Amino acid sequence: MESQFNIKIMVVDDEVDLEPLIRQKFRRQIRNNELEFVFAHNGLEALSKLIEFPNIGVILSDINMPEMDGLTLLLKLKELKKPSLKTVIVSAYGDMENIRTAMNRGAFDFLTKPINFDDLEITINKTLDEIGLQHMAMREHDQLISLQQDLSVARDIQQGILPKIFPPFPGRTEFEIYAAMTAAKEVGGDFYDFFMIDNDRLGFVIGDVSGKGVPAAIFMAVSRTLIRATGLNGRTPGECLTYVNNLLCNESVSCMFVTVFYGIMNMKTGELEYANAGHNPPYILREASKVVEALASTGDIILGVFEGHEYSSLKVILNPNDDILLFTDGVTEAFNQKDEIYTEERLENLLPALQNLSAEAIVNAIADDVNQFSHGVPQSDDITLLSLKYFG
């Protein structure tokens, strides 16, 4: 019994002896406030009662009544557009034409006269159960709408913390940088960031949090903030990831982790010092030799799992017009309609043709190629790219 909704049952019948019979039949439920009845004697009075008692949810209506019959009442109720308002029609046994008309006009169920009160109780309970299910569905729908609104706000917040203004450092002629992140869901676990440590050194980072959705987005925001705050102190990439890893291990929940590549580019010397915590090795596009090379691995593990791990740094020199490309596995593991993945090999084959492009054009060209490859297949993972072109 869905009494928690405080639903009233309105009985509409011109037979005056029906009311005391119903009150007698359901006296225990009425006394225990499990059922509550309202009575009307024709369709017009029923419409008036609906205004007086807006929590009427079930209408038990006779068909043959003066002033406004039950079939006309059904038409009027349909105009109210209240799907949770259920009408059970009552007609003479064998009056299938009127019963069929009533069902076509939106009646939920029907009973035949003379009314069997056991059948009436079963019908009332069934109708109340249906209303309860509808109310539950409406609550769940409202919760879903609220969740979607929250996710939309979360997406805006997440996108807002990622650098979006390019070029980010107007007046700097030694380099250009461009990045983009496309989340597979409303919010994602990928991130990128870059910041000037001092006048000569640029810190830049890309990361990929395990999992997806809101938990990954929160862990992403925490990881990005910790790396930026630690990196701005001028620590080496290995020292930065060591410190951040210990912090994440202390706070990590649900076995979440993040892969990270963090580099510091010296704009005066072309020296790139970097640390890699289990992330895809970036590629260097060598302009002079037309060679594409993957950065050597530091052999280090993901962040947020093993406290006390010491991360190491490596160094490499970028020559003028060289470009370094960072990406997440959403690029190389994108699927097509044949259930094939994009692969690092395909990316490596594409890169030589992009060497003379700007940082932004390189990112967009790769994103377009991934989209063409996976055309018609929903994105299964976040796709993030960062391109840094060094001019010297």
N, C-alpha and C positions, 0 to 999 in steps of 0.2 A: 504494500500500500504506500503510495507516494504522498503521504500526509504532510511531509516536510515542506511541500510547496504551497500548503494552505489552499488547496484547490477546492472550490465550491462546485456542487453538482446542481444544475437547474433542471427541474422537472416541469415540462410544458404540456399541460393536458387540461381539457375543460371538464373532466370528470372530477367532481369535488371530493369523492370518496377515495381517490387515489392517494392524496397526501397523508391521511392518517394510516393507511395501509403501509406506505413506505416508511413512515416514522416508526411504526410498530416493528416492521421487519428489521430495520437497521438501528433499533433503539440502543443496543450496546455500543456500536461504533459511534453513534451520535453522542452518547454520554461520555465516551472516552476521547472525544474530539478527533476521531479517526476519519469520520465523514461529516460533511456539512452540506445541507440541502437548502435550496431556494426554490420557491414554487411560483409558477405563472400559469395563466389559464388560456392564453392565446399567443400568437406570434408577436403582436404589438407589445403586449405586456412583457414578453420575453426580451425584446430589444431594449425596453426601458430598464429591466433588471440588469442587463449587461452593463449599462452605464452606472447603475447604482452599485453593482458588485463587480468591479473589473477583474477580480480573481476567479470568476467563473471559468472553469476549464472544460467541464463536461455538460452537454445539453442532452437530456433525454426528452424527445419531443414526439408527440402524437402527430399523425398526418392530418386527420379531419378535425378542424377546430374552427370556431367562428372568428370573424374579423380578419385574421391572417392564418392560413393553414400552415402545416409543417413544411410543405414543399416550397412555398413562398418564403418562409423563414430561412430555409437553406440558402436560397438565392441571396437574401439580405446578409446572411452570415458570411457568404463567400466574398461579398464586397468589402468586408472588414479586413480581409487578408491577414488573418491570424491563424497560421498553420497549427499552432498548439491547441486551438479550440476544437474539440472533438464533439461531433453530434452523433447520437445514437437515435435512429428513427424507430417509431413504434407504429405498426399497421396491423390490419386484420389478417388473420391467417389466410394464405392463398392470394393476397393482393400483390402479386409479383410485379405488376406493371408500375404501381406507385413505389414499391421498394426499389425496383431497378432505376426509376427516375431519381429517387432520393440518393442512391449510391452514385449516380452520374453527377449529381449536384454537390457531391463532397461529403456525404454521410460516411462516418467511420465504420458503423456497424448497424445492425437492425435487430429488433425483437418483434415477435408477433403476439397479438392479443388472443385470448386472455394471457396476461403476463405471468410467466413462471418466475417467481421471486428468486429461486436458486439460480436460474439462468441470468436474471437481472444482476445478481451479485457478482457472478463470474464476469459478465460483460463490463460492469463498472470497474472491477479490479483490472481487467485486461486493458481498458481504456486509460485508466490512471497510470498503469505501467507504461503504456505507449507515450503518454504525456511526459512521464518521468524521463524516459529515454530521450525524448526531444529536448527537454530542458538540459539534460546532461550534454547532448550534442551541441546545443547552443552555447553552453558554458565553455566546452572544449574549443568551439570555433572562436569564441571571444578570446580565449587564452592563446590560441594560435595566432590570431591577428595581433595581439599584444606582443607575443614573442617575435613575430615578423617585424613589428615596429622597433622593438628593442635591438634586433639584429641589424636593422637598417641603420640605427643610430650607432651601433658598435662598428659597423663597416665604415661609416663616416669618420668615427674617431680613429679607427685603425689607419685608414687611408690618410688621415690628417697628420699622423705622427711620422709618416714617411715623407722624405723630401719630394716636393712636387714642382718646384720652380726651377726651370732650366733656362739659361745657365745659372747655376747656384752661386757662383762667385764672379760677378761682373768685374771686368778689368784684369782678371788673371789670364795671361796669354800662354802660360807654360803647359796648360792641359785643358781638356774638356771632358766632362763626365755626364753620363745619362743613364737612367735606370727606370724600370717599370715592373710592377707586380700586378698580376691578374689572379685573383683568388678563385678557387674552384667552387667554394660555397660563399655564403654571404660574408663571412669573415675567414681569414686564412692564417696559416702558421709561418709563411715565408716573410722575410723582411730584408731590407737593405738600408744602408745609411752611409754618410760620408761627412767629414768635418775637418776643418783646418786645426791641426794641433798647435802649430805656430806659423810663422810667415812662410816657411819653406816646406813643411811636411803636411801632407794630406793623409788622413786616416779614412779607410773605406772598408765596408764589411757587407757580407751577405750571409743569411742564415736560413735554415729550414727546420722548423719544429716538428717533432713527431706528432702524428694525428692531425685532425682537422677540426673546424668549428670553433666554438667559443673557448674551450679549454686551451686549444693551441694558440688562439689569438691572444689570450691573456699571458700565456708563457712567452709568446713572441714579444709582446710589449715589454715584459720584464727583462728578457734577454737583451733586447735592443738597447734599453735604457742603461743596463749595467755595463754593456760593452762601450757605449758612448761615454759614460761618466768615467770609466776606468781609462779608456783610450785618451781622453782629453788631458789626463795627468802626465802623458808622455811616456808611459811604460812601453817596453818593446811588445810586439804582438804576442810572443810566447808568454811573457809576464802577465799581460792583460788577460789572456784566455785562462791562465792558471788561476788568477784571482777570481775571475767571473765563474769559473767551474766550481770552485769551493763554495761560493755564495749560492749557486743554483743547487748544488748537492744538499745544502742545508735546508733549502726551501722547497725542493722539488716534491711534487705529489703525483700519484698515479703513474709512476715510472716514466714521466715525460723527459725527453732530452732534445737537444738541438745540435745540428751540424752547423759549423761556422767557418768561414774563411775571413781572416782579418789581415789587412795589409797597410803598411805605412809607406807612402811614396815621397821620396826626397826630390823636390822639383829642381834643385840646383845640380844634383849629381846624377839623377836618373836611377838611383838605387831604390829598389823595392824590397823591403823587409816584410816577411809574412809568416803567419802561423795558420795551420789548417787543422781544425778539429773535426775530422771525419767527413769533410765536405767534398763535393765534386771538384777535382783540380781545375783551376781556371786555365784558359789558353792565352798565350801571347801571340799576337799577330805581328810578325817581324816585317816591317815595311821594306827594308833594304834587300833582304834575302828572299822575300815572299814565302817565308817558312811559317808554319803554324806549329807551336810547341806547347805541350802541356807542362804546367809548372811541376817541379819535383815535389813529391809528397814528403811531409814531415813525419809521417807514420803515426800521427797522434789520433786520439779517439774523440768521440762525441762529448759534448759538455752536458753536465748535469747527472752523471751516473757514478763516476769513480772519484771520490773526494781525495785530494792530495796528489793527483796526477800532475806532473810537471810538463808543460807544453814548451816545445822548442820553436826557434825561429830559423828561417833560411833567408838568404838574400839572392837577388838576381838584378841585373842591370837592364833597364829599358833604354833603347836608343831613340833619338828623335823620330817621331811619327809612328812609333810602335804603339800597339793597343793591347790592353789586357781585358779579357772578357770573363766575367763571373756569371754563373747561372746556377739554378737549382735543378733537381732531378725531375721536376715537372716538365722541363724541356725535353730531356733525353728519354723520358719514360711516358711521353704522350702516346696514346693509342690511336690507330686508325680503324676503319671499318672491318679490316681483315684480322683484327686483334694483334697487329704487329706494333712494336714500339719504335719510336723515332730513332733512338740510339745515338751514342756519342760519335759513332762512325759517320752517320749522316751529317751531324753538326760539323765535324772536322772537314768533311768534303765541301761544305758550304762556305766555310770561313775564308779560304783563299780569295774568293771572288769579292769579299767585303773589305779587304784590307785598306783600300783607298777611301772608304766612306767615313763620314763623321761618326762620332760615338752614338748619336741618336739614330742615325740611319742604320748602323750595325744592329742595334737592339730591335728596331722595327722590322728589318729584313728577316731576322731570325724568328721573331714572333709571327710574321706573315707566313714563313715557311712551315712552322709548326701548325698553324691554323689550316693551311692547305693540306698538310699531311693528314691531320685528324678530322678533316671536314665531315660533319654529320655525327661525330662521336662526342658526347658530353665530356667536358674537361674533368679529369679524375684527380688532378692534383694542382696545387698552386704553381703558377709559372712566373719566375722572376729572373730578370736579366740586368746586369750592370756592365757598362762599357766605359773604360777610362783610356783616353788617348793622350799620350805624352808627347809634347812638342819640344821640350828642352829650353 
